[in-house]
Amino acid sequence: MDLITYTWESARTLVELGGSVVAVQLVISTIGLAMVLYKFLQFMGVSDSRFRATDRAIDRWSAGEREQALATLGASRFALAREIKFGLEHLETSDRELLRDELSRRGMFFLRPYGSLLRALEIVYYLSPVLGLLGTVLGMIDAFRQLAAVAGTEKGSSALANGIWEALVCTAVGLVIAIIFTALHALLQTRLERVSEETSNLLTKVLTAGLGRG
């Protein structure tokens, strides 16, 4: 509860210093964090262990244990395992080129959900520093406006200094958000590439299963 209170107070302080632009940045970053959490949970469903288990099932099919391999794939909760099962069941009765196209189509639809929201995360880390710059420019305009109002008095330099550092809060917040989400996006993109490679490997292995037998 103390962490929640501290976070809320910190966010409120930043909004008081940076104004509405910082508020927009914090809202965007909150939405972005929710998307990141969703993506990490989503990628947990395509762990390396599931790919390895599916790979072993293909090896069993190639070794002649076809019924056992198909039963293992059919009982798996891994969505790709069902596509692998489909490919093995039709491997010897379908045209290889047609089967290749169908497996490619199924692989594309399997991967599509895992690539979703990544473009939205790109927008978060592209937009945040731009909003920060906008907030700084608006803050500088306001600072010089206040300076003009107190020009020639002792409050002039103080008003300008306060206005400048408050305006720079927007840029600082934007840069921090951009750095964090750039790193998170890179992690998710790397994981997506890994999943794509494993999917392509398994679908190709289906088409070449049993080539070395007999």
N, C-alpha and C positions, 0 to 999 in steps of 0.2 A: 504493500500500500504506500510506503514511503517513496518507492521508486516511481510509482504512478504520480504521486503528488509532486515530486521533484521534476518529473518530465513535464507535467502540466504547467508548473510555475515557470520553468525555463522557456517553454514555448510562448507563454503569455508575455514574458519579459522581452523576448525577441520581437514579438508582434508590436509591443509598445515602442521599441526602439526603431524598428524598420518599417512599421506601418502596414498598410494593406498588401503591399507586394510580398512581404515576408509571410503574411497570413496565407496568401495564395501558394507560395512555395512550400509551406508546411503541409497544406492540404494535398498538394500534388505528391509530395514525398510520402505522406501517409498512404495514399492510394497506391503508390509505387511499392511500398513495403508489403502491402496486402497482396499485390500481384506476385512479388518475389516469394513470399511464403507459400502461396498457392503453387507456384512453379516447383519449388523445392519438394513439396509434398507430392506433386505429380511425378517428378522424376524418381522419387523413392519407389514407385511402382514398376520401374524398369531398371532394377538393380542388376549388377553384373552377374550375380548368382542365378538369376532367371535366364539370362542369355546362355550361361554355361550349361544349365539343366536342359535347355532346348537343344543346344549343340550336342549334348550327350545322347539325346533321344534320336537325333539324326544319325549319329554314329551307330546306335543300336539297330536302326532300320537298315543301314548299309551292311551291317554284320549279319543280317538275316533274322533278327529278332523283331519282325515287323509288327506283329500284333501287340507285343509289349510296348514297343515304341509309340504306336498310334494311341494305345490306351493311356500312356503317360502324357502325351500331348493333349489328348481330349480331356483329361482330368485337370490339367493345368489352369490356373487362374490368370495366366499371362496371355494377353490378347494375341500377341504374335504367334504363340504356340498353336493357336487354332488355324492360322494362315499356313503355318508350316505343315500341319496335319493335312490340310487341304491339298497342298502341293505334293506331298508324298503319296496321298491316295490317288492322285491323277497323273503321277509321274510316268507310269508305263502305259497309260491308255490315252493320253492326250498328246497333241502335237507340241513339241518342245518350245517352239517359238510362241505359240499361243499361250502356253502355260507360263512362259517367261513374262509375257506382257501382262497376264492376269496377276501374277505374283508381284510385279512391279506396281501395278495399280493398287493392290491390297497393301503393299508396303507403304505407298504414299499416303493412303488414308490412315494407316496406323501411326505414321509419324506426324501427321498434320496437327493433332492437338498439342504435341510437345513443342512445336514451333510458335504456337499462339502466344500472344502478349509480349513477346520479346521486342517487337517493333514499338509497342507502347512504352516499354522500359527505355528504349532508345530516346523516345520523345521526352521522357522525364529528365534524363541527364543532358540532353541538348537544350531543353527549355529552361532549366533551372539557372544556369549562369546568365542567360539572356535576360531573364526576369530580374536577376540580381543587378545586372547593368542598368536595366530600366529603373529599378528602385533607386540606384545610386544617382542617376541623372535627375530623377524627380526630386530626390533629397537635396542635391546640390542647387537645383533651381530654387527650392524653398529656403535653403540656407542663404543664398545671395539675396533673395527677396527680403528675408529678415535683416540681413546686413544693410540693405538699402534703407530700411525703416529706422535703423539706429545709427546710421552713418554719422561720423563726427563725434560720437560719444564713446565712453570707456567700454560700453557693452559691445562695441562692434566686433573686435577680435574674438571675444568670447562666443558671441553668437555664431560667427563663421566656423570656429573650431568645433563647437558642439554639433552644428549642422553637418559638417563634413564627416565626423566619425560616426554619427548616426546613419548617414547615407551609406557609408561603406559597409554597414552591417548587412545590407541587402546583398552586396557582392560576395561577402564572406559566406553567408548562408547558402547562396547559389553555388559557390564553388565546392563547399563541403558536400552538398547533396549530389552534385555532378560526380565528384570523386567516388563517393560511396556507390552510387548506382552504376557507374562505369565498371567498377570491380565486380559487382553482383551480376551485371549483364554478361561480363566476360566468363564468369563461372558457369552461368546457365548456358551460354552459347557453346562452351567447351563440352559440357555434358550432352547437349543436343547433337553435336558432331560425333561424340562417342556412340550415342544411341543409334545414329544414322549409319555409322560404320558397322556396328554389330548387326543391325537389321539387314543391311546389304549383304554382309557376309553369310548370314544364315539363309537368306532367300537364294543366294547363288549356290550355297552348299546343297540345297534341296535339288536343284537342277543337275548337279554333278554327282549326286548320291548314287553309289553303286557302280560308278564307272570303272573302278578298279577290281570289280568282282568278276570272276569267271573269265 
